[in-house]
């Protein structure tokens, strides 16, 4: 299950994958890349719908 911190780069190491939003301070660390993408897309769709439509 991903953990969150409101605060873009992606980090991939033994602890999981990490992504920050380029539009706000949202931040996620997930166990897998597919989980990270799912959480990031959900964040964009909810908080930045115009950016999500362009993605």
Backbone as JSON, one array per atom type, in Angstrom:
{
  "sequence": "XXXXXXXXXXXXXXXXXXXXXXXXXXXXXXXXXXXXXXXXXXXXXXXXXXXXXXX",
  "N": [[0.84, -1.18, 0.0], [0.6, 2.21, -0.85], [2.37, 4.99, 0.6], [1.91, 8.34, 1.69], [2.88, 11.78, 1.31], [2.37, 15.14, 1.41], [4.04, 17.15, -0.74], [8.89, 17.06, -10.61], [9.97, 14.18, -9.44], [10.94, 10.75, -9.98], [11.8, 8.11, -7.91], [13.46, 5.05, -7.75], [14.14, 2.3, -5.92], [15.3, -0.14, -3.51], [13.41, 0.31, -1.55], [11.06, 0.89, -2.79], [9.08, 2.72, -5.17], [8.96, 6.2, -5.99], [7.21, 9.28, -6.31], [6.78, 12.71, -7.05], [4.43, 15.33, -7.37], [4.42, 17.62, -10.02], [2.88, 19.84, -9.98], [1.94, 20.47, -7.47], [2.42, 19.94, -3.91], [2.12, 17.21, -3.52], [3.01, 13.82, -2.83], [4.15, 10.5, -3.27], [4.96, 7.22, -2.21], [5.35, 4.01, -3.33], [4.96, 0.42, -3.44], [5.31, -0.75, -5.91], [5.84, 0.01, -9.41], [3.46, -0.01, -11.08], [1.48, 0.41, -9.07], [2.24, 2.92, -8.18], [1.81, 4.5, -10.5], [-0.97, 4.22, -10.74], [-1.84, 5.52, -8.36], [-0.8, 8.1, -8.8], [-2.18, 8.86, -11.14], [-4.77, 8.87, -10.12], [-4.51, 10.96, -8.27], [-3.95, 13.12, -10.05], [-6.35, 13.14, -11.56], [-8.21, 13.81, -9.58], [-7.22, 16.18, -8.26], [-6.07, 17.8, -10.23], [-7.63, 18.07, -12.77], [-7.56, 19.11, -15.44], [-4.87, 18.82, -16.18], [-4.72, 16.07, -15.97], [-6.35, 15.28, -18.11], [-4.72, 16.04, -20.23], [-2.62, 14.31, -19.97]],
  "CA": [[0.0, 0.0, 0.0], [1.42, 3.42, -0.92], [2.34, 5.98, 1.68], [1.82, 9.67, 1.09], [3.36, 12.97, 1.97], [2.11, 16.24, 0.5], [5.28, 17.9, -0.88], [8.62, 15.79, -10.25], [10.89, 13.13, -9.85], [10.62, 9.37, -9.6], [12.93, 7.37, -7.34], [13.23, 3.61, -7.78], [15.19, 1.6, -5.21], [14.81, -1.29, -2.75], [12.3, 0.71, -0.69], [9.88, 1.12, -3.62], [9.16, 3.8, -6.15], [8.51, 7.46, -5.41], [6.86, 10.31, -7.3], [6.26, 13.98, -6.58], [3.64, 16.05, -8.37], [5.06, 18.86, -10.49], [1.9, 20.92, -9.87], [1.68, 20.78, -6.06], [3.37, 19.26, -3.02], [1.73, 15.81, -3.35], [4.15, 12.91, -2.91], [3.74, 9.12, -3.02], [5.93, 6.12, -2.26], [4.59, 2.78, -3.52], [5.73, -0.83, -3.5], [5.57, -1.12, -7.3], [5.59, 1.07, -10.38], [2.03, 0.07, -11.43], [0.74, 1.02, -7.96], [2.58, 4.35, -8.2], [1.1, 5.12, -11.63], [-2.39, 4.25, -10.37], [-2.03, 6.57, -7.35], [-0.53, 9.4, -9.42], [-3.3, 9.17, -12.03], [-5.9, 9.22, -9.25], [-4.23, 12.3, -7.77], [-4.16, 14.09, -11.14], [-7.78, 13.18, -11.9], [-8.93, 14.46, -8.49], [-6.72, 17.51, -7.9], [-5.65, 18.57, -11.41], [-8.34, 17.39, -13.89], [-7.1, 19.58, -16.75], [-3.58, 18.17, -16.44], [-4.99, 14.65, -16.18], [-6.86, 15.12, -19.48], [-3.6, 16.19, -21.17], [-1.65, 13.22, -19.76]],
  "C": [[0.88, 1.24, 0.0], [1.32, 4.27, 0.35], [2.44, 7.35, 1.03], [2.45, 10.73, 1.97], [3.08, 14.09, 0.99], [3.39, 17.07, 0.37], [5.88, 18.13, -2.26], [9.63, 14.8, -10.72], [10.36, 11.77, -9.43], [11.88, 8.73, -9.06], [12.57, 5.9, -7.34], [14.4, 2.93, -7.08], [14.56, 0.44, -4.44], [13.61, -0.97, -1.88], [11.02, 0.93, -1.49], [10.15, 2.21, -4.63], [8.49, 5.03, -5.57], [8.22, 8.45, -6.52], [6.37, 11.54, -6.57], [5.47, 14.61, -7.72], [4.36, 17.34, -8.74], [4.15, 20.07, -10.29], [1.6, 21.33, -8.43], [2.68, 20.01, -5.2], [2.99, 17.82, -2.71], [2.94, 14.91, -3.58], [3.65, 11.52, -2.58], [4.94, 8.2, -3.09], [5.1, 4.85, -2.33], [5.53, 1.59, -3.63], [6.11, -1.21, -4.93], [5.26, 0.06, -8.22], [4.12, 1.13, -10.81], [1.17, 0.7, -10.33], [1.0, 2.53, -7.92], [1.84, 5.07, -9.31], [-0.38, 5.26, -11.3], [-2.68, 5.38, -9.38], [-1.82, 7.96, -7.94], [-1.66, 9.81, -10.36], [-4.54, 9.55, -11.23], [-5.72, 10.63, -8.7], [-4.49, 13.35, -8.85], [-5.65, 14.24, -11.45], [-8.57, 13.97, -10.85], [-8.52, 15.92, -8.3], [-6.36, 18.4, -9.09], [-6.31, 17.99, -12.67], [-7.9, 17.85, -15.27], [-5.77, 18.95, -17.12], [-3.79, 16.68, -16.7], [-5.5, 14.39, -17.6], [-5.75, 15.23, -20.51], [-2.63, 15.03, -21.1], [-1.99, 12.0, -20.58]]
}
